[in-house]
């Protein structure tokens, strides 16, 4: 299939990389805020489509991962899209808090609403000189040690 055919057809043919993965950008359906970035393999994409809840491939755990399986902060998929050459997925989700308080919906294992809670300063001459600061909305919404029962 040439590029024009790929860009204009309505056949879903996701292009996985050499490791069998496809990047997935996850945003909040209501606010549009980027919540997280992860990868999906074929099984994760299939389970997401079947269940209506986000599943990913965890590269660190080397296994399929149902988002919220430990914390209870699941992601209900409202809309799923792919880009023009079908090598990236974008899902728009509603984060379901375990206590049904959607204002506490967190996507990050650190307890924060988004995994993107640090800002990188621009205007530096060398990458090694770049600094970061916590964004204004970086306060955790829950204690990850309590949620994940960490005893360390």
N, C-alpha and C positions, 0 to 999 in steps of 0.2 A: 504494500500500500504506500503510495507516495504521500508527501507532506500535505498537499491540498486535499486528498481523499481523507487523510487522518483528521484534518482540521474541520472538515465539514460533515462527516458522517455521524450517525447516532448509534454506532456500535461501540459498546464499552469494551475496550481492549487495553487494559492497563499495562504499561511497560515497566516491568520490574527490572532492577539492575542485576549485575552478575552474581550478587548474593541472594537474589530472589526477594529484594526489598523495594518498596516504593515510599518516598517521603510523604508525610501527612502533616499538614498544618491544621491546627484545631483552634477555632475562634468561638467566642461567646455569641450565640445567636442574637441576643438582645443588644449588646453594646458594640459588637464587632471587634472587641479586644482580642488580641492573640493570646491564647491561653497556654499553648504548648506546641512543640514540634516532636514528632516521633516517626517511627517507620512502621509500615504494615507489610506483612508477607501475604501470600495468597489466602492462607487460612484466616488471618486476622481480618482481611478485607471481606471474606465470605461471612465470617461470624458477625461482623459489623452490619452487613447488609441483611442478614437473617434476623438478628436480634433487635436491631435498632439502637443498640448501645455500642460505644466505641471499644474496639479491641485493637491491640497493637502487638508488634513483635518487639520484645525487650532484648536489645543487643547485650546488655549487661547480664541479664538473667538467662539469656539464650533460651527463651520460651515465649509462648503466646501469653498475652497479658490482657485481661479484662480490666479496663480502667475502673478503679474504685473497688476492686476485689478485696483489698485489705482495708482501705479507709472508709468505704461506703460512699465516696464521692464519685458516683458513676456519671457518665456523659451520655445523655439521650441525644441521638443524632436527629436534628431537625432537617438538615439539608446536606447533601454530599455532592461535590463537584470534582471535576478533573480539569487539568489545564489543556492547552491546545494540542500538545503531542502526547498526552495521557501518561506522563511520567511523574506526576505529582497529584496528590489528593488533597482536597480542602474539605473539612467537615465543619459545619456550624452546629454547635451543641448547646444544650441546656444542662448545666451541672446540677445534679441532684444531691443535695446534702442528706446525710443519714437521718438527721432530725427534721427533715422537710423544710428547713429554713433556707430558702434559696438565696438569701442575701449572704449566707456563709459559704456559698459554693466555691470550692477551691480546686484548682487543677494541679497544683504543684505538691510534691511530696514533702516540701518544707512547710506546708500549711498555708501557703500564699495563694491568692486568686489565680495568678499566672506564674509560669516558670520564668518569665521575662521581667524580673523585679529589680534589676540593676541597670543603671545607665552608664555608658562608656563615654568619657569625655573626648570631644573632637578637638582638632587644632593642635595636635602634637606632631613633632617632626619624625619621631621613631615609634614604631609599634611598642617597643619595650618601655616607652615613657607614658603610655596610655594609662589612665586611672579610671576607677569606677566609683559610683556612689549608689546608694539605695534610692530607688524612685520614691516619690511622695506616697504612693499607695502600696508600699512594700511590707506593711505590717502583716504578720501572719494572722490568719483567721481561725486557726486552731493549733494546738500543741501537737506536733508530729510524734513526739515521744509517747504521749498519751493515746493517740489514735492508732499508732502502729505497735503499741505494747513493747516498746524498746526498753530493755533493762540495762543497757550499757551506759 
